[in-house]
Amino acid sequence: MHKATKISKSCRMCCRHFGTILSRENHERQEHHFTASKRAQMSTGFSPHNMLECKGSQELQRFADKKIHPASGSQRAACVAEIDAFLQLIQGCFPVPISRVIQGGSYVKGTDTQGCSEIDIVLLSDVFGSVNHSKKQLREGLEALRENLKRTSQGNRILMGKRTSLSLRFNYLCTESLHSHSFEIMAYYDVLGPTPSTDLKLHLYRKLYLCNDSDEAQLCALALLPYQVDFIKASIVRVKELIRLMIHWFKTSFANPTEENKFRRLPSSYAVELLTIHIWERAEKPLFFSLVQGMRAVLKLLVRYAEIDIVWHSHYHRKFPIFVKVNQKHTRPFILDPVNPTVNVCDTCNAWDEVAHVARCSLLKPLFSRVRAEPPWLFTSDW
């Protein structure tokens, strides 16, 4: 679930927060001796038999079919049935009546991979809509759900994650094909309802912009999850294939954080999805294209991350006052959430320099050896 947290100005070594990204980077150099050579050492971690070792499009496609794409056919149908039944169980275990359920995550959007299947669940209840509602009630509700789930017949297939203040996280093992799904469950009241008017959405944007409580803003923004899902789901199948390759690249190309840089945060999967869609749009939305060319274009843009400046206007217009204010003050990299004009999705990452370094190293791998930009990717020739 994408969190609108401004990690970009927090030190990846000690978590100290700064007013600007530049002052954070200066602090890392001076206090933690985070030099270019140290960055290279701490960022790169290509897994064995990496897809970047593939030689050409056909070998990449075979690799993707075998190692990245989720199960299809009867296996997928069995998985869907199991997840649907488990979602019913979750609703039955929640201690208060539920008015509506919102679903998100890569599994719902169709961008899940064999190694990364995320399912985000938002349980909406009128109980949390009273004037006296508190985060304490939300925490108690999620804690009760946690205990109730552990006592069910499915309890031995649930691996609970670390407790967080506003969500319940766990991995759920699917028996049919022995893979797991990463669940994150949150709860709140139904801020917008199932079919909100434009005015109600604009009112929510104003509320989010003026909100000084980051937890409250995060909870209110849950109402926008269906629109985030729809934005990604609308992509053609080939774009989702490219998104899967990029998500796999992020999972298999970086060194794990150590005790020294344990506060390092890479871009969210939502940021990766949006960046990939933007690159495809820059190529004038081809229906069929080379995945090698597409990956190369995304990686080349990541190398030039300081130039990333992406905005869509499907949910708010160019003259909407909040968009104008946010756009005037923004720093790059900048990907404005297409359904929430108050959030730069790049702000959840404090390691864009590491992303650029790993992208640069990746472009030197066999997959891109002697590859040159071809139509419709010629715009990358200047990169």
N, C-alpha and C positions, 0 to 999 in steps of 0.2 A: 504494500500500500504506500503510495507516494506521500512522504511527509514534507510539508513546507517548512523545513528547518534550515536556518542559515548557517550551515557548517563551514561554508567557504572561507569565513574569516577566523576560524578556530585552528590553532596550531595542531598539526598532526602528531606532534610528540608529547605535548603537555596539556592540550585542550584549552589553553588560555585564549580568550576571545579578543579580537582587535577591531578597530573601527574600519579598517580597509584591508583588502587582500594584500596590497603592497607592504603595509606595516607588519602583517602576519608573516609574509615571506622574509622580510628583513630580520624579524625576530628568530625565525627558524635557522637562518644563516649564522646569525651572531651568537645566539644562545645554545643552539643544538648542532652547530657546524654542519648544517645540511647543505653540502656542496653538490655540484653537478655530478661528481663521481659517486658520492654517497647516494644520491637520488637514483642513479643508474643501477647501483648495487641493490637497493632496497625495493625497486619497482618491478624489475623484469623477472619472470618466473614461468617460462614456457613449459607446459607439461610435455612428457614424453609422447611421441607419436602425434604431435600437434597437427591440426588441419593445415597449418601454414607450410607444412612439409609436402603437401600435395603438389603435384606437377600438372597444372592445367585444370580446366573447367570440369572435364569428365571425372577426373579423380576426386575433385572436390565434391561433386554431386554424389558419387558413391559413398564418400566419407560421411556426408550429411545424412544420406538415407540410412546408413548403418548406425551412426553414433549420435546424431543430433535430433532428427525428426522424431516426435513421439510416436507411439504405437498407433496403427491404423486398423481399419476393419473390425473384426470381432473382438480383438483385444481392446481397442478404443471404446467400443460399445459397452463392454463389460466394465471398464474403468468408469465411464459416464454413469452407468447404473449404480455402481458402488458409491460414487461421490454424491449422487442425488439422494441415496438412502442415508448417507452420513449427514448430509445437510438437514434432513428431516430430524435426525437424532439430535443434532446441535440445537435446533429450535425447541425440541421437546425438553432438553436439559436446561434451557435458560429459565431462571427463576421468576421472570415477570412476563406478562402477555406481550407478544410481538405483533406490531401492526403491519410491518413490511420488512422484506429482506433485500439488501442490495449486494450484488456480487461483482467482484473485479479480479484483477490479477492475470498473469500470463495465460493460465489455463482457460479462463473465460474469454480472453481477447484473441486466443488462437496463436499466441507467440511462445508457447511453452516448448521446452526442449526435454530430451531424455534426462538431463541432469538438473533441470531447473523448471519446476512446475509450481507456480504460486497461485493460491486461492485466497482472495480477500473477501471477508464477509462482514457486512454491517447490519447489525440487528437493531431495528428501529422500534421504539416503544413509547407510547404516550406517557408512561410513568416518568420518563426522564424529561418531559416537556413542561413540568410544573415550574412555577417561579422559584420554588425552593430546591430544585434539582441541584445536585452537587456531584463533583468528581468522585466523592466518597461512595455515593450510590452506584456509580458506574463501575468502580473498582470492585465493590462488593458483589455486583451482578456477575462480573467476569470471573471472580474468584469462585463463586458458587458454580458457575458453568464448568470451570476447570475441575472441581472436585466431582461434580455429577458425571462428567464425561469419563473420568478415570474409573468410576464405579460401574460403567456399562460393560456389555459384552465386547465392545470395541476397545476397551481400555488398554489391552496389551498391544494394540497396534498404534498407540499414540505416544510419541516421544515429546514431552513438554519442553518448551524452551525457557529462556530466562524470563522472569516476571518483568513486565513493564507497567508503567502507571496507567496507561489508557488502552492497552490491548492484550489479548491472549494469543500466544504464538506456540505452535507445535508442528511436528511433522507427522503425517498420517500415512501408514503403509497400506498400499493397495495390494490385496492378496492375489488377484488374477494375474498380474504381470510383474509382481514383486518390485514395484517402484514406489517412490514416496512423493507426497505433495506437501508443500510448505504452506500451512494455514496461518492467517492472521485475522483475528476476530475483534471487532470494535462494536460499541453500542452507543446510541444517542437517540434523540427524538427526531421525528420526520420534519426537518426544517423546511423543505420545499414541497413535499408531497409528490405523487407520481406524475402529475401533469402541470407543472408550474407555469404561470404566465411570465412573459418577458419582464414585466415590472417587478415581479417577485424575485427573479434571478438577479436583476440589477440592484435590488435592495440588499440581497445577500452579498454581492460584490462590495457594496459600500460598507456593510457591516464588517466584512473581512478586512477591508483596507484600514478601517478605523480601530480595529480590535488590537489591544496591547497585550492581551493574554494569549500566548502562543498555543497553549493547550485548547483554549476555547476556539481559537481560529481553526485549529486542526480538526476539532470535532464538527464545527459548522461546515467546513469544507468537504466533509464526508458526503454531503448531499450532492456534490458534483461528480462523484465517482462514476455514475452511469454514463455521463457525458464523456468522461475520459475513456471509458471502455468503448463507447460507440465510435469515438474518433479513431482509435487504433483498429477496431474491428472492421471499419469501412475500407481498410487497405486491401488491395488485391492480393491473391495468394502468393505471387512472386515476391512482393514486398515483405510479407510475413516470413517467407523463407530467408530473405536477406536479414531481417531483424533477428531471426533465430541464430544465424551465423555470427552476427555481431554480439549477441548476448553470450554465445558460446566462447567467442574470442575474449570477452571480459572475464569469463570464468576460468579460462585456461592459459592466460598469458601473463598474469601478474603474480608476483611473489606474495605470499600471505603476510599480513602485518606481523611484526615482531613486538616484543615488549616495548621496544624503543619507539616505534611509530604506531602504537595500538589505536590511536585516534584518527588514523588515515581513513578517509571515506572516498570510495570511487563513485562515479555517477550512478544514479538509480536506473533500473531497467526501463522505467518510463522515459527518462531522458534519452536513453539509447533508442527506444522506439521512435520518439519524436525526431531525433537527429537523422535517423535512417529514412523516415518518411520525407523529411525536408530535402535530403539529397536526391531522392527519387523525383520529387517535384521539380528540383533544379534541372533534372534531366528531361523535363517535360512529360513526366508520367508515362514512360513506356510500358506496354502490357507484357512484353517479353524482353528480357535483357540478360546479359552475362552476370552471374553472381560474383565472379572474380572482379569484373569491372566495377560492380556496385560496392563490394567490400573495399576495393582500392580507393574509391571516391570517398567513402566514409572515413577511412583511416587517414587519408590526406587532409581532410577537414579537421580531424582530431589533432593532427600535428600543428595546424594553424588555429588552435582552440581560441586564441585571443580575438579572432575575427568572427567567431560564431555570434550571430545576431538574428534571431529567428522569431517571427511573430505571425500568428494567424488571426483572421477576423471573422471566424464563423459564429462566434458566440458574443462578441462585443465589437462595436464599430470603432473606427479610427478616431472619432471625436468624443468618445465616451470619456468623461473627465478623469476617471480613475486610471484608465489606460494611458491617457496623455501624461498624467503625473508620474506614473511608474516608468513609462518610456523615456521621459526626460531625465530621470535620475539613474537609469540603469547602467551597470558596468558589464563588460563582456568577460567570459562567455555568457550569452543571454539567450535562453529559450523560454519565452513566456508561455506558461501553460495555456493551451488553446481554449480551455473552458474556465480558466480562473485568472483574470488579468492582474491579480495581486502577487502572483508567484512566479519567480524565475526558477525553473526546475534545475538549473545548473548550480544553484546555491547549496544543494545537498552534498556537493563534492568539494574537498579541500586539496585535491591532488591532480588537478588538470595538467600540471607540468609532468607528472609521472605518466599520465595517460598519453600525452604527446610523445614522451620518450619511447614508450612501449609500441606506440603506433609507428614511429619512425623505424624502430628495429624490425617490426613486422613486415614493413614494405620491402625489406631486404631479403626476406625469406623466399624459398623456391617458388611458392605459389604465385608471386608477383615478378619473378625473374623474367626480364625482357618483355614485360607487359607494358604496352603504351595505351594511352586513352583512345578509345574508339567512340564513334557516334553511338548514343547521345551523351557521352561523358566527356566531350572535348573541353568543357569548361574547367576540367581539372588540370588541363595542360599547363596553365599558369601557376598551379600550386606546386 
